[in-house]
Amino acid sequence: LVGPEFIAWGQLKANWPSIAGSMKRFDVEGNGSISVHEMATGLKSLKVFEPPLDIAVAISLAHQLDDDGSGTLDVQEVAWSLAKRQIKSHIGSRWGALLQTFKLLSSTSNQPGRVPVPSVIESLKDLGLKDEIPHEGWNAVAAYLDKDGDGSVDYCEFMHSLVGDELKNSESLNLEQSIVEISESLPSAPVLSGAQLE
């Protein structure tokens, strides 16, 4: 992202609580859901963006916030989209360390290969994200990681939640296999604490 869109993302993150409070007003059709078009129009109308959003930038933001590509959004989906972007940006190239941490957590779990969602969230916070994502964002992260409601997540599910959208155009026939191959190709790294990763 460059230029106006980069600036807009920063302002969207910084003003998320007030934007979340405004989203009900975006539903101009009154059908209980917010279309991408309504989201773009609503974002453009807000005074929190300086300079004011260009409609093309507003439409681009709305489409990127529509994480599941359904054409409609709600507060939780937008919170998840913002949190996911922050997590990926913060982790950067340190996926190897995160993988090793995940393996350690799953080795001590009473469900082999799976980690309780609260433990995953605490590990992400320990990576320095605690103050980067608001409380509502962490709630959305928990909900999106635990889509089947069993309270735990394995590494493939975790990676699919964070980077699955980037692998949709993979030539591999199996998205899950693509994630496994990428995970296995990561260099082995020691488990790092949040302080070491700062």
Salt bridges, closest charged atoms under 4 A:
ASP67 OD1 - LYS84 NZ 2.58
GLU122 OE2 - LYS125 NZ 3.83
GLU132 OE1 - LYS13 NZ 3.35
ASP148 OD2 - ARG114 NH2 3.99
ASP150 OD2 - ARG114 NH2 3.07
ASP154 OD2 - ARG114 NH1 3.62
GLU157 OE1 - ARG114 NH2 3.02
ASP165 OD2 - LYS84 NZ 3.73
GLU166 OE2 - LYS88 NZ 2.43
GLU198 OE2 - HIS90 NE2 3.82
